[in-house]
Amino acid sequence: MIRLVLALLLLALPAQAQFPEKPLRLVIPFTPGGTNDIIGRLVTEGMGRRLGQNFVIENRGGAGGMLGADIVAKAAPDGYTILLGGSGSLTISSLVHRHVPFDVATAFAPIGLMAVGPNVIVVHPSVPVHSLRELQAFARAARPPLSYASPGVGSTGHAAGVMILQALGVEMEHIPYRGTAPALTDVMAGRIPLFTNALAPMQPYIEAGRLRALAIAGTRRSPAMPDLPTTAEAGFPQIQAATWFGLLATGGTPADRVARLHAALNATLADPEVRRKLEESGSEVEASDSPAAFSRYFAEDRARWAAVIDKAGMRGQE
């Protein structure tokens, strides 16, 4: 009799649900069409197949990525709301802006790194320069000073732009936009002469002649454009600006859910077709061994950029 009662009680208990039970939400903190959008949609499509649930994409641009990040920081810590974070939207923005609505160290639960890619420095074809040395001479003589675009105040493009100006020893006006796509539109229209950002969204326009690439901002040439010299080869080794992309859940998300998301992410990144598409878009696949490994990478990157930003005097932006 006792066994029968226990069996009936067990049957009455709800079955342990397998996470995830419903579609997940990916917040991309920039407007559609940029590098974050390209990588986020590609990777979460593969993750969705492995998790058995779709990802609903939400583009929330503004404040260099902090508006979208804040949505995830304040979401329920259940693993269903995920941020596509990066060196611009999390690391640099949170160091530059005066008012950060969350504590970067505790607001997120890092899931895993997806890809990295050095920035490429481009100009509109009407600008009469073909190298960084020529850009340096042209900018020094320009009256009024040249301007450069960025995806927003506190973005990687903003910090990289400042790094370029310091290395070249020139002054330019910073023109911030609400994401990569609108900045790219104005550069291609000739309204802004200079832009530096991840290669992925710019490569088709470089190949079509609508933008002129001057250098890759790093020490290694990109497999996507092997003929393009690096800033080190051009004589400016101090210009190194890589953009990373990773996934983060809300701080406090259960470790088993973070681990399941990490496993789906790494399985997706191991897919040869996904790797091929990411590499063709100008990004190099970079998977984390574990969520803890990605957490360490995140902390080290933040410390490195903090030194750059302090030297540039970029802190305290609105």
N, C-alpha and C positions, 0 to 999 in steps of 0.2 A: 504494500500500500504506500509506504514511504517513497519507494522508488518511483511509483506512478505519479505521485504528487510532484516530486522533483522534476520528472520529465515534462509534466505539463507546465511547470513554472519556467523551465528552460525554453519551451516552445513559445511561451508568451513573451519572452524577452526579444527586443528587436535585434535583428542580425547586425553584426558589425559591418558597417558600410566600407566599401573599398574606395578610397580617395583616388581620383575625383568622381563625384556622383553627378556633376552638372558642368556646363561649359565654364571655362576659366576666362578671366578678363586680363588682357595685356594692355597696360598703359604705356604708350610711347610718348615721351614728353616733348615731342617736336611735331611740326606739321607734316602732312603726307609728302612723300617724294624724296626725302633725304635718306642718308645712310642708315639711320636708326630704323626708319620705316622699311627699307629694303631687307635688312638683316632680320628684323623682328618678325615680319610676315613669313619669310622663308623658313626660319628656324621653328617658329611655333606651329606652322603647318605640319612639320614632321613630328613635333612633340605631341600634337593633338592626335595623330594617328596612333602613336604608341600609348597614349594615356586613355584612348577611347572617348575623348571629349574634344569639342572644338574650342578654339580661342576666339573670343570677341575682341577685336582690336579697337582701341580708343586712343586717338591722337589728341593730346592736350598740350599744345605748345605755349610758351611764355616763360619769362624770367629765367632764360637760359636753361630751361628744363626743370626748374624747381616747382612749377605749378603741377606738373604731372607727378613728380616725385612726392609731393605733399599728399596727393590723393591716395597713393599707396601707403605712405607713412601712417595715415589716419584710417585705413581700411581695417576690417576685422582680420585678426591674425589667424586666418584659416587656410591660407594657401591658394585661395581662389582669385585673389587680386595680385598681379605680378607687375613689376616695373622693368622696363628695358632701360637699365642704367648705363652710364658710361663716364668717361673721364671728364666730359663737359657737363653733363646734366647732374652729376653728383659731386665729383671731386672738385672741379674748378668753380662751379657755380656756388657751392656752399662755402668756399674759401673767399670768394670775391664779394658776395652780397652782404650788406649790413644786417638785413633781417632775414634769417633763415628760420622757417616755421617748424623745423624738426631738428632733432639731434642725430646727425649722420651716423654716429657710432652705435646707436641703439634702435633707430627707427626702422631698420631693415634687416632682413635675414638673408644674407647672400646665398644664392643657389649655385651659380656657376658662371664662369667666363665662357664667351662664345667665340669672339674674334678680336683681332687687333689689326690696326692698319696705320701706317704713317700718313701724315697729311701731305698733300701735294700743293705746291705754290703755283698759282695760275694768274695770268693777266688777260685782259681783253686783247684780241689781235691788233687793235688799233694802237696799242701801247708799243712804242718802237724799241723793245728790249727782248733779248732771247736768252739771257742768263742773269744770275743774281748780281754779278759784277756790273752788268749793264743797267740793271734795275737800280742798283746803288747810286750810280752816277746820274741816272735820269731823275731819281727822287731828290737828290741833293740840289739839282738845278731847277726843280719844278717850282713855279710861282703861279698860283697859290700851291700849297703842298698837295700831294696826291692823297687819295683816300683809300681805305681798304674796308671790305665788308666782313661781317662775321654772322654766325647764326644767332647771336644774341650776347648781351653783356654777361660775362662770366663763362661763356662757352669755351671749348677747346680752341675754336677758331679765333676767339678774342685773345686768349692767352698766347697762342702761337703767333698771332699777328704782332703782339707786343715783343715777343722773343725775336721775331724777324727784324723789327725796327731797331732793337737794341744791337743786334749783330751787325746790321748794315750802317748803324750810326746815322739814321735819318728820322725825320718826323713825318707822320701822316695822320690824317683825320680818321677816327674809327666810326664806321657807320653800322650799328647793330640792326639785325632783322629778327623776326620771329620764326627762326628755323633756317635750314639749309636751302630749301627750295626757293623761297622768295629772294634770298641773297643771291643765289645763283642766277635767277632771272634777271636781276638788275646788272650783274656783272656781264652776262652775255649780251645785254642790251647796250652795253658801253657806258652806263651811268656811273658805275664804280670800276676803277681800273684793276684793282688787286683783290685777290681772295685766296685764303688757304683753308683747306678742309680735307676730310678723308677722300680718298680717290674714287670710291664707289660711284657716287652720283655724278661725278665730273668726267669720268673716263669717256663716255660716249660723246660728249661735247668736245673733248680734247681731240679725239679721233676724227670728229667731223670738222675740225678747224674752227669751231665757234669759241674755243678757249685756247690759249697757248700755255703749255706747262713749262715751267722754268726748272723745277727740281722737286725731288722727293725729300721731305723734311725728316731725314734719318740717316743712318749709316749703311743701310742695305737697300739695294735697288728692289723695286717691286716686280714680282714675276708677271704681273699684269701689264707692266710697261717697262720691260727690261732695258730699253734704250735711253730711258730718262735718267740723268745723273742725280746723285744724292747731293744734299747740301754740303756734306763733308767733302765730296769730290769737287764741289764748286768753290771750296775755300772757306766755308762757314760751318765747321763741325759743331759749333755751339747751338745751331738750330736743329733741335730734335723734338718733334712733336708727334707722338703716336696717340691714336684714339683707340680706346678699348670699349667693348660692348659686352654686357653681361646681364643676367637675370637676377632679380632680388624680390623676395616676398616681404610682407610686413613683419616688422620685428615682433618676436613672440610666436611666430608660426611653429607648430610642433615639428620637431626634428625629423620624424618619420615622413612627414609630408614634404619637407624640404628635400629629403633624401630621394623620395620618389620623383620629384620634379628634376632633381639633378641627374638621376639615372636616365630619364627620358631625354633630357637635353644632350647628354653625352652620347647616347645611342643615335640621336639625330645627327650630331656633328661627325659621327663615325661613318655615316652614310656617304659613299663615294659621290653620289649625285649632288647632295647638299654641299659637300666640300668643294666640288667643281664649281658650282654656282657662286659660292662665297668667294672663292679665289678669282673667278672671272670678273667679279664685281669690284675687285681691288682689296679685298679683306683676306687676311691670313687666319685660318682656323686656329684657335687656341683654347683648348678645353682644360678645365680644372680637374685635378685628381679627386677633389672632394669639395663640399661647401666650405670647409675650414680652410682649405688651400686658397680658395677664391677670396675668403675674408682677409687672409694675410696679404694677398696681392692688392686688394682694395686699400688696406691701411698703408702699405708701402708706397703706392701710387699717390695717395693723398699727401704723405709727408714730402715726397719729391716735388710735387707741384706747389706745395705751400712755400717752399724756398724760392721758387721762381716768382710767384705772385708777390711775396714780400719784397723781393728785390725790385720788382716793377712798380711797387706802390699801388697795386690794383685793389686792395681791400677797401671796404666801406662803400661799395656801389649800392645804389638803390635797387 
